[in-house]
Amino acid sequence: MPSPLLRALRDKHGVAEVDEASIDAFLADAPHALLFFAGDPAQRSETHDVAVILPQLIAAFTGRLAPAIVAPAAETALARRFLVGVYPSLVVTRGADPVGVLPKVWDWADYCARINGWLRPDAPVLERPTGPRVSITFSGEETTA
């Protein structure tokens, strides 16, 4: 973790760091988790904004969310599993299943409202898309991507 703010999350606030090998054990111990997919802070200035907001969210949802930072080397591999398409993103899970993704930076009221909704027992699990994302037809031949 090269960024001082990301290191402070781990060192000062006790936020766990997870990777492909440790994510399942981490999620098994937490009814709900808050995963931080930071991306490269040098390329995404909003990463530092989310790093400042994360301790406040941890405090606001004390005992309800287990926070973790996804290790930079594991982000690409875990992004698809947790439906992350934009960095930085926060993912709320119920067990091992994502129930919500918050890309980039939001207003405080939106963070609170969305996370509270996703913590409800009846909140639906996010579905992974199936099939092609795009179908394009050229001269009668269909191409999928």
URHULIN-V796139 format. One record per run of one state. SS is the DSSP state (@ for helix, = for strand, . for the rest). FROM is the first residue (numbers start at 0). TO is the last residue. Records with the same first field share a line. If there is no record, write none. Layout:
BEGIN
SS->FROM-TO + FROM-TO
END
This chain:
BEGIN
.->0-2 + 11-14 + 18-21 + 28-30 + 37-44 + 60-64 + 70-70 + 81-87 + 94-95 + 103-106 + 119-133 + 138-139 + 144-144
@->3-10 + 22-27 + 45-59 + 71-80 + 107-118
=->15-17 + 31-36 + 65-69 + 88-93 + 96-102 + 134-137 + 140-143
END
